[in-house]
Amino acid sequence: MSIASQAPDYVRAISPYVPGKPITELARQMGLPVERIVKLASNENPLGMSPKARAAVAQAIDGIERYPDQFELIALLAGRLGLAPGQVVLGNGSNDVLDLVARAFLAPGRSAVFSRHAFAVYPLATLTTGAECIEVPARQFGHDLEAMAAAIRPDTRVVWIANPNNPTGTFLPYPELRAFLGRVPAEVVVVLDEAYNEYLPPALREDATAWLGEFPNLVVTRTFSKIYGLAGLRVGFAAASAAVADLLNRVRQPFNVNNLALAAAQAALDDHLFLAESFELNRVGMEQIVAGLKRLGLEHIPSHGNFVTFRAGDAAGVNQRLLREGVIVRPIAGYGMPEHLRVTIGLERENARFLEALGVALAA
């Protein structure tokens, strides 16, 4: 009997999360120079981190021997959102916060509801607690809220919703989400994952954290990994009722966000010029990618994030040929979409390089 067999069955049954291929790994595999490789696989900000965040990190190094103090970032976020500091919980990326929700509310004998083609961390976080996954069929590659409401069982304790959704980029209008919350039993936590919220056009945005007074079972999560460009520092947060936030803090590891991440996030919030530049770069790049996909005769899913998912037919083969060209995109067969690939919006030259390589890959 192996030591691995001593782990619970539900842990051994988990399929590990597979991240986007690193640039250095592809360089080793293909014998390509690092500078020739374009990575458009992980929805990172092609502009990097904001200048204000970079300066804050440099300054924070002087206090790196001290344990982190989350007070200032929590106070800043709470003030911006009109919440009490006790309603904000920080995480080592928003993935960490999602895991906190699962650990606080799920257990063997309980269940969680999520949509097909939704973020892979939802089933992962659910399964690590021994809870049951209830996957609801998607509607036009997005969440079917009617079907999700119908799927809630007496043992359901969490519903996961990504808006915009990753990896499909679909978007649920906020009036529909609010109506859905009104149908969910009060004992079921609804997690609204808004990792790509800042990429929404202003006309589509609504601050869902303002609903917390009406829906104390709502948890809104956001991240500094996307438009803020801090993916490598790992910082995200949840906004929740004080009672829910208290539970999340009970299962949260002490000092789960490091000093450099705290300093960078606080500075990034005020770098409005960088945010505007990132938003505009994404808007223009989206148009460039979509136009290129249309020229190549490929269908795509209209996206509200910083990426586009498109149908490639033999997606695995096209992906391998793109890799040989030094271009990394994201295969999403693990999301139930074996014919699709997801590409992150990059700089203009990176988008052009991707489209050129894609043309070569399709012709091969």
Backbone torsions as a table, in degrees:
resi	resn	phi	psi	omega
1	MET	NA	125.6	-177.7
2	SER	-82.5	157.6	178.1
3	ILE	-62.7	-31.6	-179.6
4	ALA	-62.7	-28.9	-178.9
5	SER	-69.4	-12.0	179.3
6	GLN	-81.0	-13.6	175.5
7	ALA	-71.5	150.9	178.5
8	PRO	-58.0	148.9	-179.5
9	ASP	-54.8	-39.3	-176.3
10	TYR	-69.2	-23.4	174.6
11	VAL	-77.0	-44.5	-178.4
12	ARG	-67.9	-19.9	-179.6
13	ALA	-84.2	-7.9	-176.5
14	ILE	-73.7	135.0	171.1
15	SER	-88.2	120.7	-176.4
16	PRO	-60.5	146.9	176.0
17	TYR	-67.0	133.1	179.6
18	VAL	-108.1	109.1	-178.7
19	PRO	-75.6	171.0	174.3
20	GLY	-61.3	146.2	-176.3
21	LYS	-64.7	128.2	176.7
22	PRO	-68.3	152.7	178.3
23	ILE	-59.0	-43.8	-177.0
24	THR	-64.5	-33.9	178.8
25	GLU	-66.4	-44.0	179.2
26	LEU	-65.0	-38.4	178.4
27	ALA	-59.2	-42.5	179.2
28	ARG	-67.3	-43.6	-175.4
29	GLN	-67.0	-43.0	-173.3
30	MET	-100.0	-5.1	-177.6
31	GLY	66.5	33.1	-178.1
32	LEU	-99.4	146.9	173.0
33	PRO	-65.3	140.9	-178.6
34	VAL	-56.6	-38.5	-176.1
35	GLU	-69.0	-14.3	178.2
36	ARG	-87.2	-9.2	-172.7
37	ILE	-93.7	135.7	175.9
38	VAL	-114.9	121.1	179.4
39	LYS	-103.9	115.7	177.1
40	LEU	-130.5	53.4	-171.9
41	ALA	-117.9	-22.2	-166.5
42	SER	-121.1	15.9	175.3
43	ASN	58.2	38.8	177.2
44	GLU	-87.2	156.9	178.3
45	ASN	-76.5	118.3	-177.5
46	PRO	-67.8	-14.6	176.4
47	LEU	-82.7	-6.1	-178.6
48	GLY	82.4	-151.8	179.6
49	MET	-91.8	158.3	-177.8
50	SER	-68.1	148.3	178.1
51	PRO	-57.2	-38.7	179.6
52	LYS	-66.5	-38.1	177.7
53	ALA	-66.8	-40.2	178.9
54	ARG	-61.0	-43.5	179.2
55	ALA	-65.4	-37.9	-179.9
56	ALA	-66.7	-38.0	177.5
57	VAL	-63.3	-44.6	179.5
58	ALA	-59.1	-40.2	-179.7
59	GLN	-72.1	-35.6	-176.7
60	ALA	-70.8	-18.3	179.8
61	ILE	-58.9	-31.1	-179.0
62	ASP	-62.9	-21.9	179.1
63	GLY	-110.3	23.8	-171.5
64	ILE	-68.8	-17.7	180.0
65	GLU	-76.9	-10.2	-178.7
66	ARG	-94.4	148.1	174.1
67	TYR	-68.3	150.4	-175.0
68	PRO	-67.3	149.8	173.8
69	ASP	-122.5	113.2	-174.2
70	GLN	-83.9	-3.4	-170.1
71	PHE	-54.6	-49.2	-172.3
72	GLU	-66.6	-44.1	-179.8
73	LEU	-67.6	-40.9	177.8
74	ILE	-61.9	-44.7	179.8
75	ALA	-62.5	-40.3	179.4
76	LEU	-64.9	-47.1	179.3
77	LEU	-63.1	-44.4	179.9
78	ALA	-60.6	-42.6	178.9
79	GLY	-63.5	-41.0	179.3
80	ARG	-65.3	-34.6	-174.9
81	LEU	-93.1	-6.0	-177.9
82	GLY	71.7	33.8	-178.6
83	LEU	-117.6	166.2	171.7
84	ALA	-79.1	148.4	178.6
85	PRO	-54.5	-30.9	179.2
86	GLY	-71.3	1.1	177.1
87	GLN	-104.3	2.8	-178.5
88	VAL	-116.3	128.5	179.1
89	VAL	-123.7	126.5	-179.6
90	LEU	-89.3	151.8	178.2
91	GLY	-137.1	161.3	175.6
92	ASN	-79.0	71.9	-166.2
93	GLY	84.8	158.6	179.8
94	SER	-68.1	-20.9	174.3
95	ASN	-57.1	-38.7	179.4
96	ASP	-62.5	-41.4	179.8
97	VAL	-66.3	-39.8	176.4
98	LEU	-59.3	-41.5	178.7
99	ASP	-65.2	-37.0	177.5
100	LEU	-61.3	-41.9	178.6
101	VAL	-61.3	-46.3	-180.0
102	ALA	-60.9	-44.3	-178.0
103	ARG	-68.0	-30.6	-178.6
104	ALA	-78.8	-30.9	-169.8
105	PHE	-121.6	-12.1	-177.3
106	LEU	-111.6	155.4	-178.9
107	ALA	-169.1	168.2	174.3
108	PRO	-54.6	137.3	-177.9
109	GLY	91.8	-2.7	176.1
110	ARG	-115.6	169.3	-177.6
111	SER	-138.7	161.9	176.4
112	ALA	-134.1	143.9	-177.8
113	VAL	-108.9	136.2	173.9
114	PHE	-153.2	166.8	-177.0
115	SER	-89.5	149.4	168.4
116	ARG	-61.9	147.2	-177.3
117	HIS	69.0	16.5	176.8
118	ALA	-93.4	175.7	-172.7
119	PHE	-54.0	133.4	-173.9
120	ALA	-64.8	-20.1	-178.7
121	VAL	-70.5	-23.0	-179.0
122	TYR	-62.4	-54.2	176.5
123	PRO	-65.6	-33.3	-179.8
124	LEU	-63.2	-49.1	179.8
125	ALA	-63.8	-37.4	179.7
126	THR	-65.1	-48.2	-175.4
127	LEU	-67.4	-30.6	-179.6
128	THR	-65.8	-17.8	178.3
129	THR	-94.8	-5.9	-176.5
130	GLY	85.2	4.2	178.0
131	ALA	-78.0	166.1	-178.5
132	GLU	-94.2	138.6	176.1
133	CYS	-89.3	131.1	172.5
134	ILE	-115.0	100.8	-179.6
135	GLU	-91.6	123.6	-177.0
136	VAL	-99.1	133.0	178.1
137	PRO	-54.5	142.7	-178.8
138	ALA	-78.9	160.4	172.5
139	ARG	-119.3	113.4	-176.7
140	GLN	51.4	46.1	176.8
141	PHE	69.1	8.3	-179.7
142	GLY	-124.9	-173.5	-178.4
143	HIS	-73.0	132.7	172.0
144	ASP	-101.0	94.8	-172.9
145	LEU	-64.4	-34.4	177.4
146	GLU	-62.2	-46.9	-179.8
147	ALA	-67.3	-35.1	178.9
148	MET	-67.3	-41.2	177.2
149	ALA	-62.2	-40.5	-179.6
150	ALA	-68.5	-25.2	-177.2
151	ALA	-80.3	-13.8	-179.5
152	ILE	-65.2	127.6	-178.9
153	ARG	-109.0	170.0	176.1
154	PRO	-57.7	-27.8	-179.9
155	ASP	-92.2	2.3	-179.6
156	THR	-74.7	134.0	179.9
157	ARG	-125.3	-13.6	179.7
158	VAL	-141.6	138.7	168.6
159	VAL	-120.3	127.2	-179.5
160	TRP	-101.5	129.0	177.4
161	ILE	-136.1	128.1	174.7
162	ALA	-106.1	128.3	-178.3
163	ASN	-147.0	109.4	-5.5
164	PRO	-60.8	157.5	-176.3
165	ASN	-87.6	142.7	171.7
166	ASN	-113.5	125.1	21.0
167	PRO	-105.2	11.0	-171.7
168	THR	-93.9	-21.0	179.0
169	GLY	80.8	5.9	-178.5
170	THR	-71.2	157.8	-173.9
171	PHE	-133.4	136.5	175.8
172	LEU	-102.7	121.2	176.8
173	PRO	-58.4	143.1	-175.0
174	TYR	-62.1	-35.1	175.4
175	PRO	-58.6	-35.4	178.1
176	GLU	-67.9	-39.5	178.4
177	LEU	-65.0	-42.1	-180.0
178	ARG	-63.2	-42.6	177.7
179	ALA	-62.7	-38.9	177.5
180	PHE	-61.1	-45.5	179.2
181	LEU	-58.0	-35.1	178.7
182	GLY	-67.1	-18.0	-179.0
183	ARG	-96.6	-15.6	-175.3
184	VAL	-80.9	134.3	177.2
185	PRO	-56.0	146.3	-174.5
186	ALA	-62.8	-23.2	-178.0
187	GLU	-86.7	2.1	-179.6
188	VAL	-104.8	124.5	177.4
189	VAL	-78.5	129.7	174.3
190	VAL	-107.1	117.0	178.3
191	VAL	-96.8	117.9	176.7
192	LEU	-103.0	102.8	-175.5
193	ASP	-88.5	108.2	-175.6
194	GLU	-111.6	47.5	-178.4
195	ALA	-59.2	-29.2	-176.1
196	TYR	-109.2	18.3	-175.9
197	ASN	-54.8	-39.8	-174.5
198	GLU	-71.8	-11.4	176.8
199	TYR	-88.7	-6.6	178.1
200	LEU	-70.7	140.6	171.2
201	PRO	-59.3	143.1	-177.9
202	PRO	-50.5	-34.5	-177.9
203	ALA	-65.5	-21.6	-178.4
204	LEU	-95.4	-12.9	-172.9
205	ARG	-80.3	147.5	168.8
206	GLU	-148.7	142.2	-177.4
207	ASP	-83.8	98.6	-177.9
208	ALA	-67.3	-18.7	178.0
209	THR	-65.2	-20.0	177.3
210	ALA	-69.6	-11.8	-179.2
211	TRP	-87.7	-6.0	-172.1
212	LEU	-61.8	-32.1	178.1
213	GLY	-65.4	-34.8	-179.4
214	GLU	-83.9	-32.6	-176.8
215	PHE	-124.9	84.8	-178.6
216	PRO	-67.8	-7.6	175.8
217	ASN	-92.0	5.7	179.4
218	LEU	-90.0	137.5	171.3
219	VAL	-126.4	123.3	178.3
220	VAL	-106.1	125.7	179.3
221	THR	-115.8	142.5	177.3
222	ARG	-140.1	169.6	-173.7
223	THR	-141.2	156.3	172.0
224	PHE	-99.1	8.4	-175.0
225	SER	-82.0	-19.8	-172.1
226	LYS	-98.4	-95.8	-173.6
227	ILE	-65.6	-26.8	-179.5
228	TYR	-77.8	-14.6	174.1
229	GLY	74.0	28.2	-176.5
230	LEU	-113.6	31.2	-175.2
231	ALA	-56.1	-38.0	-177.5
232	GLY	-75.3	-15.2	178.9
233	LEU	-92.3	-20.8	174.0
234	ARG	62.8	85.7	173.5
235	VAL	-148.4	129.5	176.1
236	GLY	-145.9	-178.2	-179.8
237	PHE	-156.3	161.4	172.8
238	ALA	-119.1	141.0	169.4
239	ALA	-110.4	129.5	-172.8
240	ALA	-153.6	172.5	171.3
241	SER	-63.8	158.0	-178.1
242	ALA	-60.4	-36.8	-178.9
243	ALA	-66.7	-42.4	178.7
244	VAL	-69.6	-43.8	179.2
245	ALA	-58.6	-38.5	178.3
246	ASP	-60.7	-41.5	178.7
247	LEU	-66.8	-40.4	179.3
248	LEU	-63.1	-39.0	178.8
249	ASN	-68.6	-24.0	178.1
250	ARG	-70.6	-30.7	179.4
251	VAL	-100.9	-2.7	179.8
252	ARG	-75.8	138.6	175.2
253	GLN	-70.2	140.3	175.8
254	PRO	-60.5	144.3	175.7
255	PHE	56.9	41.4	-175.4
256	ASN	-76.5	-10.9	174.9
257	VAL	-121.4	127.8	-172.0
258	ASN	-80.7	167.9	-176.0
259	ASN	-58.6	-43.0	-177.0
260	LEU	-67.2	-40.2	178.6
261	ALA	-65.1	-41.5	179.1
262	LEU	-61.1	-46.2	-179.0
263	ALA	-65.5	-43.1	-178.7
264	ALA	-65.0	-43.3	-178.7
265	ALA	-64.1	-41.8	-179.6
266	GLN	-62.8	-42.3	179.4
267	ALA	-71.2	-38.2	-177.1
268	ALA	-63.1	-33.0	179.8
269	LEU	-58.7	-29.2	-176.7
270	ASP	-100.8	4.6	179.3
271	ASP	-90.5	72.1	-173.3
272	HIS	-65.7	-33.1	178.6
273	LEU	-64.4	-44.3	179.0
274	PHE	-62.4	-42.3	179.5
275	LEU	-63.0	-42.0	179.3
276	ALA	-64.7	-41.3	178.7
277	GLU	-64.2	-41.0	-179.7
278	SER	-65.7	-41.8	179.0
279	PHE	-62.6	-45.1	-177.8
280	GLU	-69.3	-40.2	177.0
281	LEU	-59.4	-40.8	179.7
282	ASN	-67.2	-41.0	-179.3
283	ARG	-62.1	-47.8	-179.1
284	VAL	-67.8	-41.6	179.3
285	GLY	-64.7	-35.7	176.5
286	MET	-60.6	-44.8	178.5
287	GLU	-61.8	-40.7	179.8
288	GLN	-62.7	-47.1	-179.0
289	ILE	-65.8	-46.6	-178.1
290	VAL	-62.3	-41.9	178.1
291	ALA	-62.4	-40.7	179.1
292	GLY	-65.7	-40.5	177.9
293	LEU	-63.3	-39.3	178.5
294	LYS	-65.1	-39.9	177.7
295	ARG	-60.9	-34.1	-179.3
296	LEU	-84.9	-0.6	177.6
297	GLY	75.9	27.1	-176.8
298	LEU	-105.4	137.7	175.7
299	GLU	-77.3	146.0	175.7
300	HIS	-136.0	160.7	176.0
301	ILE	-95.2	120.7	178.5
302	PRO	-53.4	129.3	-170.4
303	SER	-116.6	145.5	175.6
304	HIS	-114.0	16.9	178.9
305	GLY	-112.2	-148.7	176.4
306	ASN	-113.5	39.3	-177.6
307	PHE	-157.4	164.9	175.8
308	VAL	-134.7	133.9	174.2
309	THR	-103.0	130.5	-175.9
310	PHE	-133.8	153.5	179.4
311	ARG	-84.8	123.3	-177.1
312	ALA	-113.5	1.9	-177.9
313	GLY	73.8	-104.7	174.4
314	ASP	-78.1	72.6	-172.8
315	ALA	-61.4	-38.7	-179.4
316	ALA	-63.9	-42.9	178.8
317	GLY	-68.0	-42.2	178.0
318	VAL	-62.1	-40.3	179.4
319	ASN	-62.5	-43.2	179.9
320	GLN	-63.6	-38.3	179.0
321	ARG	-70.8	-33.3	174.3
322	LEU	-64.2	-41.1	178.8
323	LEU	-60.8	-39.9	178.4
324	ARG	-65.4	-24.6	175.9
325	GLU	-85.0	-2.0	179.6
326	GLY	83.6	24.0	180.0
327	VAL	-120.2	124.6	-178.9
328	ILE	-105.4	119.5	170.9
329	VAL	-120.4	-172.2	-173.1
330	ARG	-114.0	112.8	170.2
331	PRO	-69.3	141.1	-176.8
332	ILE	-129.5	32.4	175.3
333	ALA	-60.0	-33.5	179.1
334	GLY	-65.2	-14.5	176.4
335	TYR	-95.7	12.9	-178.2
336	GLY	78.3	24.2	-178.6
337	MET	-131.4	68.0	-173.5
338	PRO	-68.1	-16.2	-179.6
339	GLU	-97.5	2.7	-174.9
340	HIS	-113.9	155.8	169.6
341	LEU	-128.9	153.2	177.3
342	ARG	-116.1	132.6	179.1
343	VAL	-122.1	133.1	176.1
344	THR	-79.0	144.6	174.1
345	ILE	-72.8	124.5	-179.3
346	GLY	-113.2	-161.7	171.6
347	LEU	-66.7	162.4	-177.6
348	GLU	-54.7	-45.4	-178.4
349	ARG	-68.4	-32.8	178.0
350	GLU	-70.1	-39.9	176.6
351	ASN	-62.2	-42.8	179.6
352	ALA	-63.9	-40.7	179.0
353	ARG	-63.5	-42.8	177.6
354	PHE	-59.4	-48.5	-177.0
355	LEU	-64.4	-37.9	177.0
356	GLU	-64.2	-46.0	-179.7
357	ALA	-66.0	-35.4	179.0
358	LEU	-65.3	-39.2	176.4
359	GLY	-60.3	-41.8	178.0
360	VAL	-65.5	-43.7	-177.9
361	ALA	-64.1	-37.3	-179.6
362	LEU	-72.8	-30.7	-177.4
363	ALA	-81.2	-16.7	-174.7
364	ALA	-71.1	NA	NA
